Amino acid sequence: MTDDTVLYERDPKYIPRVAAVHDMCGYGKCSLTAAIPILSAAGCDVCPVPTALFSAHTKYKVFTFHDTTDILDGYLDAWRKENVDLDGVYSGFLGSADQVKIIQRLYREYPKALRLVDPVMGDGGAMYPTYTRALCDAMGALADGADVLMPNLTEASILTGREYPGQNIDDATVESLLDALLALGAKSVVLKGIDRGDGKRRNYVATAEGGAKGRVELVHDKLPYMIHGTGDAFASALCGAVLAGRGLAESARIAGEFVRHAMEHTRYQPRFEERGVSFELDLGELTTLVRE
């Protein structure tokens, strides 16, 4: 592994405050119901900015969806009047294209905050049901200036205007995608979910300043089942590790192992494939980051 990039110098006595700009899902653990406990376990003060309200996540056939765009400016106005300060802005699922402007407002008002962008748009080559092409196009604006951009292969393809290549891509395609994502203006990229059919899952970390030397491959054992919400759990754990003062590649490794361990516990839960990743028994792995 090359020298690891540390994005946040953690004072062990200080609890960093991070805005989690995500939807709130009543049933099925993802988005804020993952971000709040996971970031909290990593020693962060989580300030939710709910971009939508769902009765359940979109893997279920029946769910209600309420777009919160109209309330968010007033919500953030109240923060400013109370002098709320932020050390990070972590964004994920958005309810409308106009919400990109809400995140950009946070960037303007908190210029020193880390910009942690999970460009949640889809998976398996398809957009999520509530997403539109306009929303995906708007999402691309958040890549420019992101301290960490964390797409899966579907999202990386949308952001770079490429056809979805499937999960089994070779090193040359990985390099090409990483270069294209960094060319959008991201300072660093964590590309998730490469699967070459060898029983392993691979994630890749790249930094704009590091060039070829700033590329790290992280390999994890693959489990023989899929679970909804692992992407949100991964991104939240990565953000938590970064804000605990760990290097970016180390943070991505920690997040990958945290999710794998949580998936192992999840399979014992009823309807686990749709219910979401059960990470509760593994939160201690993240608490340890700020106790050491």
RAFEN-V523912 format. One record per residue. N is the residue number from 1. RES is the residue in three letters. PHI is phi in whole degrees, -180 to 180 (999 if undefined). PSI is psi as a letter, one per 40 degrees, with the letter a starting at -180 (* if undefined). Layout:
n: <N;N>
res: <RES;RES>
phi: <PHI;PHI>
psi: <PSI;PSI>
//
This chain:
n: <1;2;3;4;5;6;7;8;9;10;11;12;13;14;15;16;17;18;19;20;21;22;23;24;25;26;27;28;29;30;31;32;33;34;35;36;37;38;39;40;41;42;43;44;45;46;47;48;49;50;51;52;53;54;55;56;57;58;59;60;61;62;63;64;65;66;67;68;69;70;71;72;73;74;75;76;77;78;79;80;81;82;83;84;85;86;87;88;89;90;91;92;93;94;95;96;97;98;99;100;101;102;103;104;105;106;107;108;109;110;111;112;113;114;115;116;117;118;119;120;121;122;123;124;125;126;127;128;129;130;131;132;133;134;135;136;137;138;139;140;141;142;143;144;145;146;147;148;149;150;151;152;153;154;155;156;157;158;159;160;161;162;163;164;165;166;167;168;169;170;171;172;173;174;175;176;177;178;179;180;181;182;183;184;185;186;187;188;189;190;191;192;193;194;195;196;197;198;199;200;201;202;203;204;205;206;207;208;209;210;211;212;213;214;215;216;217;218;219;220;221;222;223;224;225;226;227;228;229;230;231;232;233;234;235;236;237;238;239;240;241;242;243;244;245;246;247;248;249;250;251;252;253;254;255;256;257;258;259;260;261;262;263;264;265;266;267;268;269;270;271;272;273;274;275;276;277;278;279;280;281;282;283;284;285;286;287;288;289;290;291;292>
res: <MET;THR;ASP;ASP;THR;VAL;LEU;TYR;GLU;ARG;ASP;PRO;LYS;TYR;ILE;PRO;ARG;VAL;ALA;ALA;VAL;HIS;ASP;MET;CYS;GLY;TYR;GLY;LYS;CYS;SER;LEU;THR;ALA;ALA;ILE;PRO;ILE;LEU;SER;ALA;ALA;GLY;CYS;ASP;VAL;CYS;PRO;VAL;PRO;THR;ALA;LEU;PHE;SER;ALA;HIS;THR;LYS;TYR;LYS;VAL;PHE;THR;PHE;HIS;ASP;THR;THR;ASP;ILE;LEU;ASP;GLY;TYR;LEU;ASP;ALA;TRP;ARG;LYS;GLU;ASN;VAL;ASP;LEU;ASP;GLY;VAL;TYR;SER;GLY;PHE;LEU;GLY;SER;ALA;ASP;GLN;VAL;LYS;ILE;ILE;GLN;ARG;LEU;TYR;ARG;GLU;TYR;PRO;LYS;ALA;LEU;ARG;LEU;VAL;ASP;PRO;VAL;MET;GLY;ASP;GLY;GLY;ALA;MET;TYR;PRO;THR;TYR;THR;ARG;ALA;LEU;CYS;ASP;ALA;MET;GLY;ALA;LEU;ALA;ASP;GLY;ALA;ASP;VAL;LEU;MET;PRO;ASN;LEU;THR;GLU;ALA;SER;ILE;LEU;THR;GLY;ARG;GLU;TYR;PRO;GLY;GLN;ASN;ILE;ASP;ASP;ALA;THR;VAL;GLU;SER;LEU;LEU;ASP;ALA;LEU;LEU;ALA;LEU;GLY;ALA;LYS;SER;VAL;VAL;LEU;LYS;GLY;ILE;ASP;ARG;GLY;ASP;GLY;LYS;ARG;ARG;ASN;TYR;VAL;ALA;THR;ALA;GLU;GLY;GLY;ALA;LYS;GLY;ARG;VAL;GLU;LEU;VAL;HIS;ASP;LYS;LEU;PRO;TYR;MET;ILE;HIS;GLY;THR;GLY;ASP;ALA;PHE;ALA;SER;ALA;LEU;CYS;GLY;ALA;VAL;LEU;ALA;GLY;ARG;GLY;LEU;ALA;GLU;SER;ALA;ARG;ILE;ALA;GLY;GLU;PHE;VAL;ARG;HIS;ALA;MET;GLU;HIS;THR;ARG;TYR;GLN;PRO;ARG;PHE;GLU;GLU;ARG;GLY;VAL;SER;PHE;GLU;LEU;ASP;LEU;GLY;GLU;LEU;THR;THR;LEU;VAL;ARG;GLU>
phi: <999;-76;-53;-90;-82;-96;-94;-143;-88;-88;-81;-61;-93;-105;-104;-69;-107;-129;-81;-105;-96;-156;-82;-109;-114;-65;-134;96;-74;-165;51;-67;-72;-98;-63;-64;-70;-70;-65;-62;-61;-85;86;-108;-90;-94;-114;-71;-122;-76;-85;-165;-118;-117;-72;-155;-73;-79;-74;-76;-72;-117;-156;-102;-138;-127;-80;-100;-50;-65;-98;-74;-63;-63;-59;-77;-58;-65;-60;-65;-65;-96;58;-62;-116;-134;-102;-155;-123;-109;-114;-141;-68;-114;-91;-161;-63;-63;-72;-60;-65;-64;-67;-64;-62;-59;-62;-67;-81;-130;-65;-90;-73;-63;-105;-113;-115;-101;-80;-64;-140;176;-161;60;87;-129;-74;-68;-58;-88;-89;-122;-62;-63;-67;-65;-63;-66;-59;-60;-66;-78;-68;-70;94;-64;-70;-139;-111;-125;-87;-84;-67;-63;-68;-62;-67;-63;-63;-97;70;-110;-72;-63;-91;82;-87;-94;-119;-85;-61;-64;-69;-59;-61;-63;-66;-61;-61;-68;-69;-65;-67;-73;114;-72;-79;-152;-135;-118;-96;-110;92;-78;-134;-102;73;-111;82;-126;-115;-121;-121;-127;-115;-139;-120;-65;-80;-81;59;-63;-74;-94;-107;-131;-99;-119;-115;-128;-65;-92;-94;-84;-159;-112;-137;-69;93;-67;-63;-66;-64;-62;-63;-65;-67;-62;-62;-62;-68;-59;-76;-85;92;-85;-65;-64;-65;-64;-63;-66;-66;-59;-63;-64;-71;-58;-67;-62;-64;-65;-64;-63;-76;-64;-65;-89;-93;-65;53;-66;-67;-104;-65;121;-75;-95;-99;-57;-75;-113;-63;-60;-61;-84;-60;-60;-60;-106;-100;-72>
psi: <h;i;h;h;h;h;e;h;h;h;h;e;e;h;h;i;h;h;h;h;g;i;i;h;h;d;h;h;h;i;b;d;e;d;d;d;d;d;d;d;d;e;f;i;h;h;g;i;g;h;e;i;h;i;d;i;i;e;d;i;d;h;i;i;h;h;h;e;d;d;e;d;d;d;d;d;d;d;d;d;d;e;f;h;i;i;e;i;h;h;i;b;h;i;e;i;d;d;e;d;d;d;d;d;d;d;d;d;e;g;e;e;i;i;h;h;h;h;g;h;d;a;i;f;e;i;i;i;d;e;i;i;d;d;d;d;d;d;d;d;d;e;d;h;e;h;d;h;h;g;i;a;d;d;d;d;d;d;d;e;f;i;i;h;e;i;e;g;i;i;d;d;d;d;d;d;d;d;d;d;d;d;e;e;e;i;d;i;h;h;h;i;f;h;h;e;f;e;e;i;h;h;i;h;h;i;i;d;d;e;a;d;e;f;h;h;h;h;h;i;h;h;i;f;i;i;h;i;e;d;d;d;d;d;d;d;d;d;d;d;d;d;e;e;e;i;i;d;d;d;d;d;d;d;d;d;d;d;d;d;d;d;d;d;d;d;e;e;i;i;f;d;d;d;d;i;h;g;e;d;e;e;d;d;d;d;d;d;d;e;e;*>
//
